[in-house]
Amino acid sequence: MSLSDTGLLVDRLKSQSRQWFGEQLYRYFERLQDNFHRRALTAKTNAEQNELLAQQLAVKAGQDEAFRLFAEHVNQAFCSKREYETGNYPELDRLAQQLEKLPDDGFANEKPELQFFCRAIAPITLLAGFQHLMKPLRLDTKHRHQALTMFQGLFINELSKLYNNLASTLPKPVQAHNLADWIAHSKLQLSERNLTTQQRALTELRLQRLLKLHDYRQSSSGVSPIEATDNELIEAAASIFHGLSNRRRLSPSILAALNTLQNQVSSIALQDRHNFLHSLHPARQVCRQIVNALSHWDDADNGQRLQFEGALKIISRKLAKKDIHANDFTQIRKQVDDCCQHLLQSIKVNDKRNISGDVGQKRLTRLRRKVHEMLDKKTAALKLPTSVDNLLYGPMTTIVLYHWLRHGSNSTPLRRSMKLIDDILWYIKPHADWSELRRAKAMSKDLETELSDGLARINYSYQASQALIEELHQLRMIASSRSTSLNRP
């Protein structure tokens, strides 16, 4: 493992830990508010009830500042040079041992950094961060012990899950039995933001060689590879652009530029058929870098998006010519690197600014992105009507966020909302079995009621709600007619 790889590994472990800390901390704030609210409902006097409700409001008002102070404590811990001493926390001990066993090739000088990392995420370090929560949450002295007990139960006692998750993502020495782990690790490195075109290409090259070695060991055959066909080359060019799960949320200008790029890369693939499949081919490097930058499109603000759109439009114009050659991609590689790195660095600066600023809005954006990712997985293999697509990524996303923020990530209302999405997708597709057709007909009223209630909770107008429900019923009728044709002999 090279020094640059190690730096990426340390940064990734820190980023993964920060994300977990943020999610658990806000879950703790929600449960703490619920605790004060429940105790207020059973209070014996009005004064006690008012005091508990005031404490609940204080926690809600101060949670963003508390998050910021705790994040600062974690960042200081990451910068401290204190080594971790094993013997107290079994799961963290195992993680430290795995880090210690990473290969020494070009890596020995970086191992202390990983030991410092283990000390920073140790329970004793994070428990010390509780003191930073008391002031912004305005916890009264008599409530601090219970708040600390809840913090230990909901945060400190859950750290073993973080340690196990981190350990599962670590690479292992390249041996026959764990070649798959190295392949997974290389794929994970490609998901990192701040890679240059050259770093990304070299990582892809290593991944390509690992995959070839994996295939060779499985087949145990030394037969030379067969030359790729035209269809295989075109498919290889198209696969570069297939990784964009957020394609439907990109602007028309970006999509037009991507279409231009894909057409030109397909032409290059057919011209340069002997070299195109190599990861260091300039056309592949340039397009991979653009696709990686666009995968973070949802994190950018409008100004950053417009600037990137303008730069990409200029790049696509330079490539929109009939006599395209691989050298054309080499000439614009520096320009592509600059605009992609500028977008990713701007997003990173925004993230840091939001930690000290509008943390609540950042959390809402992060949760919305998670909901969209879940919807992407559910609908990946489906070709949905535009109206249903707008319903899922618009009002239904807001309904899920409403229950997530109000009741928590593991609440019954949230699970019911996710089930409603599954029911909608099942309801509008054809069914060949008569029992499924009867079920679709029977569920019509319940689905209408569930959707109406959800839309009412997010203040959706009655007329707009009825229009959405009517659209679903029309799609059900269309699916029903297709179902009838499926049942004909």
Phi, psi and omega in degrees: 000128183280169180296323179294322176298318181296317178301318177297321180297313180298315180298320180293318179298319178294316180297317179296321180292316180300318180297318180295317179301316181298315181295316181292325182293316179291328174296321177296316179299318180297316180292325178294319177296316178300322180298312179296323181293316179295320179293327178293326180294333181253014180295147184276334181233158178295323181297317179294320179297315180297322180294319180290321178293323176295323178293323177298315180295325179295320178295317180296319182288329186259002187293325180293318177294322177297319178299317181298315181293322178293321178297321177296319178299317180295317180297321177295322178295322178295330182274346182286154182251061179244123183281151180277136177252121183287162174124350184249327186231105187305314183294320178290326176300317180295320178297315179298321179293321177296320178295323180292331183273000178298150186300147183274353184296106181066025193225348187300324182289344184264349184297323176302326179300323179287327176291322175298322179299317180298321178295323183293330182257012178290148180306321182295325178290317183286327177296327177296337179287348180297329181299334180283348182273334190294319184291307180296329178278352180052049181286124176293151184306320184287347180258352188292323180296316180293321178297321178294319178299317178293323178297319178295320182286320186267342184240298186295315182289347179265358185298333179302328178294319177297315181299318180294321178295317179296317182297326183289342181264357183283144175285162177234164179304146182286101175228169186300323187278344181235029176299325179297327179295321179292324177297315179297320180295319180295321177295323179293322178297326180292343178276353179292150184285299195274060173255138173282171178301320182292316178298318180295319181294318180294321177295319177295322178297316178297319178297318180299318180291322177296320179294321177295318178297321179297315179295322180296316181293328179288321183272338183051043183229138179258024182290136180295145180294147178278143181299139184291144177277171178300316181297321180293322178293317178295321178294322177296321177293319181291328183296336178300327185263355184285343185284359182276093179287341181261022184304322184292346180258004177279156182285158178302323179297317179295316180297322178295319179296320179296321178297319177299314180300314183296320179296317182290322178294324176297320177296317178299319181301319181286329178286312188255051192296334182279338183247346189296324184287352177284137185296337181271007176298131186302324180295320179292319180300312182298313184291322177299320180295318179294316180297319179297317179297319181290339178294342177256019183302322183295338182276347185273152176271177186298320180297317178295321179296315181297320180295318180292320177302315180298316180295318181292326178296319178296318180297315182294327177294322179295333182263352183276073178218160187287318184267061182286140179227160180301328181296333178297324178288326178296321183292330182260004184299319179297319179295319178296315178303315184296313184288324179291316179295323178297317179297312184292321178293322178297319178297319180296318178296319178298320179300315180294321180294323182290332179299320180267354181248247186274076183293324181298318179293324178296319180296319179297318178297319180295318180293321179298321178296322178296318179297317179297323178295319177297319178294322178302318180292320182292327187252009186302320185263009185250147173252098189267147170298153182301321182296321179289321177300316178294324179295314184292315185273358177248262184302318183294325175298319179294322178296315179298317179296323179301312181287326180296313182287327185274323188243346179107166186283346182239029186272158178296316178300323179292317179297324179294323178294319178294325177293325178299322177298315178299319180297319180297314181297323179286324186294326188264007180253154180292150178227132182275335184273137183293327179295324177290324176297319178295322179295319179298320179293321183289329185277356184304312183292315180297318180296320179297318180294314180299315182292320178298316179297316180297316180293326178294325181294332180258019175063036175282137184294153182298317182297317180294322178297315180296325179295320178295316181296318179296322178297319178297318179296323178295318178295325176296320179296318178296316179296325180295319179294324176291328178295321180298318179294330179292330184274350179287141179292000000 
